[in-house]
Amino acid sequence: MDAVEEKIIKIIDEHREELLSFGRDIYDHAELGYKEFRTAEKFAEYTGKLGLRTTTGHAVTGVKAYLNEDKKENASLALIGELDALRIPNHPHFNEESTGAHCCGHHAQLTGILGAAIALSDPEIAKNLDGQVVFFAVPAEEYGEIEFKNRLKDEGKIKYGGGKCELIRIGAFDDIDLSIAHHSINGDKISFSQSTNNGFVSKVIKVHGKAAHAAGAPQDGINALNAASLGLAALGYHRETFKDTDHVRIHPILTKGGDLVNVIPEEAVIETLVRAANNEAILDAAKKTDRAFFAGGAALGATVEIETMPGYLPTLPNPIEEELVEAAKIAGGDKYAVEVLDNAGDFSGGSTDVGDLQHIMPVYTFNTGGITGKFHGADFDIVDEELTYIETAKVFALGAYRFLRDNAKLSKKIVSEYEPKLNKESYTKLLDSYINTEIRKFE
């Protein structure tokens, strides 16, 4: 550990209570994707007070705060924290006003990059960073409320449902060369993983029937809920057609099943994500999903409208950078162990738009514990605030320093050796190819 690293740790420790207060506040005021206005404002207010040029409104709510802009041509590194939460109504920290709850740890990410901003903006430390740092609060990583996001699309406010996807499209990552991201985990360690995740497309399925008196004249109606139910049943029978190695996950919810109990349902609405480990499997599962619901409509003479939108690309194997591991070891000290998992080839059925960014630029992810309970569950909770918030800030800050010291030698090496799968133009072309609306009327 050199003198700069000692000072980074000292500054973050001196601001410990301030950071814990920020993390607790965000935890208690969770907001959903593309609606994170309070969270974004609070983050922007803090970075502004640090003297950082701060811009807002990127993909509705995104915030970028800049350090060392005069060195951006040498190297530009983003530290990424996600703004949004989930709708988990029975969570103890559920925000009734926004209907959000932080059950995935995004508030810890945001606290971490704020702590890094406090440390790295110290003049003595900043002059030892031979590159630009962008503290980037990004919206809408959790892919929910598909109908709401489609309305934003129709209003011209976004084109894609995922925050990083939209930020790539509008060029908000154009001034960034590489990124460091974070995720919370269960346990008491700081860890690095090489596992990968699914990609997906999203669907809103609207089944249109015909209203009639449910008791007096049901024969005059077409029950949209029944047609949707047949579609769900048909979809279930496809399970045996998916290869285990493709990790297909399709998990629909019914958001509308009718209006009144004594009226034959005229409209049923289903939202679903169709996930798989590769593009071919996603397209195959999406085709079978459509076919199932069209079959339900055909059986009862309903009209079926299916709107498909791009979700996220499958993640790529996460590289392990020894300098970031060393930064984690310095941060953890004698209190927290650092674990580098030898799990290349392991797979999670979930998804993240970090995968989309990986296709464009190098992204390094680390994990900090301090969490108990299930992610996306009501029992998710913070049991070690030091590990969850403070250690996260230290790893972000120490990692940024190691990436940018010595004329940003490490960052330049990483960027020069990285072979992106896509550029912004080919990326948006791929995502646009998923966009489709198909309507079939059955009589």
WOCORTA-V908268 format. One record per backbone hydrogen bond with DSSP energy under -0.5 kcal/mol. NH is the residue of the N-H (numbers start at 1). CO is the residue of the C=O. Records with the same first field share a line. If there is no record, write none. Layout:
NH = CO, CO
This chain:
6 = 2
7 = 3
8 = 4
9 = 5
10 = 6
11 = 7
12 = 8
13 = 9
14 = 10
15 = 11
16 = 13
19 = 15
20 = 16
21 = 17
22 = 18
23 = 19
24 = 20
25 = 21
26 = 22
27 = 23
28 = 24
29 = 25, 26
30 = 27
35 = 32
37 = 35
40 = 36
41 = 37
42 = 38
43 = 39
44 = 40
45 = 41
46 = 42
47 = 43
48 = 44
49 = 45
50 = 46
51 = 48
52 = 47
53 = 66
55 = 64
57 = 62
58 = 62
59 = 57
60 = 57
61 = 59
62 = 58
63 = 137
64 = 55
65 = 135
66 = 53
67 = 133
71 = 68
72 = 69
74 = 71
75 = 71
77 = 132
78 = 178
79 = 134
80 = 78, 180
81 = 136
83 = 138
85 = 31
86 = 101
88 = 86
91 = 88
92 = 378
94 = 91
95 = 100
96 = 94
99 = 95
100 = 30, 95
101 = 86
102 = 27
103 = 101
108 = 105
109 = 105
110 = 106
111 = 107
112 = 108
113 = 109
114 = 110
115 = 111
116 = 112
117 = 113
118 = 114
119 = 115
120 = 116
121 = 117
122 = 119
126 = 122
127 = 123
128 = 125
129 = 126
130 = 128, 404
131 = 129
132 = 71, 75
133 = 67
134 = 77
135 = 65, 133
136 = 79, 134
137 = 63, 135
138 = 81, 136
144 = 142
149 = 145
150 = 146
151 = 147
152 = 148
153 = 149
154 = 150
155 = 151
156 = 153
157 = 152
158 = 152
161 = 310
163 = 140
166 = 162
167 = 163
168 = 164
169 = 165
170 = 166
171 = 167, 168
172 = 167
173 = 167
174 = 171
176 = 173
177 = 76
178 = 76
179 = 362
180 = 78
181 = 364
183 = 366
184 = 104
185 = 368
187 = 371
190 = 337
191 = 367
192 = 339
196 = 346
198 = 348, 350
199 = 276
200 = 312
201 = 274
202 = 309
203 = 272
204 = 307
205 = 203, 270
206 = 204, 305
207 = 205, 268
208 = 206, 303
209 = 207, 266
210 = 222
214 = 262
217 = 213
220 = 217
221 = 218
222 = 210
224 = 222, 265
227 = 223
228 = 224
229 = 225
230 = 226
231 = 227
232 = 228
233 = 229
234 = 230
235 = 231
236 = 232
237 = 233
238 = 235
239 = 236
241 = 238
242 = 239
246 = 243
247 = 244
248 = 243
249 = 275
251 = 273
253 = 271
255 = 253, 269
256 = 269
263 = 260
264 = 212
268 = 207
269 = 256
270 = 205
271 = 253
272 = 203
274 = 201
275 = 249, 273
276 = 199
277 = 246
282 = 278
283 = 279
284 = 280
285 = 281
286 = 282
287 = 283
288 = 284
289 = 285
290 = 286
291 = 287
292 = 288
293 = 289
294 = 290
295 = 291
296 = 292
297 = 293
298 = 294
299 = 295
300 = 296
301 = 297
302 = 297
303 = 208
304 = 440
305 = 206
306 = 438
307 = 204, 305
308 = 306, 436
309 = 202
311 = 200
315 = 197
319 = 317
321 = 319
322 = 320
324 = 321
325 = 321
326 = 322
327 = 323
328 = 324
329 = 325
330 = 326
331 = 327
332 = 328
333 = 329
335 = 332
336 = 332
339 = 190
341 = 192, 339
343 = 341
345 = 194
346 = 343
348 = 196
355 = 352
357 = 353
358 = 354
359 = 355, 356
360 = 357
361 = 357
362 = 177
364 = 179
366 = 181
367 = 191
368 = 183
369 = 189
370 = 187
371 = 185
372 = 381
376 = 103
377 = 374
380 = 377
381 = 372
383 = 370, 381
384 = 370
388 = 384
389 = 385
390 = 385
391 = 386
392 = 387
393 = 389
394 = 390
395 = 391
396 = 392
397 = 393
398 = 394
399 = 395
400 = 396
401 = 397
402 = 398
403 = 399
404 = 400
405 = 401
408 = 404
409 = 405, 406
411 = 403
412 = 408
413 = 409
414 = 410
415 = 411
416 = 412
417 = 413
418 = 414
420 = 418
421 = 359
422 = 359
427 = 423
428 = 424
429 = 425
430 = 426
431 = 427
432 = 428
433 = 429
434 = 430, 431
435 = 431, 432
436 = 308
438 = 306
440 = 304
442 = 302, 440
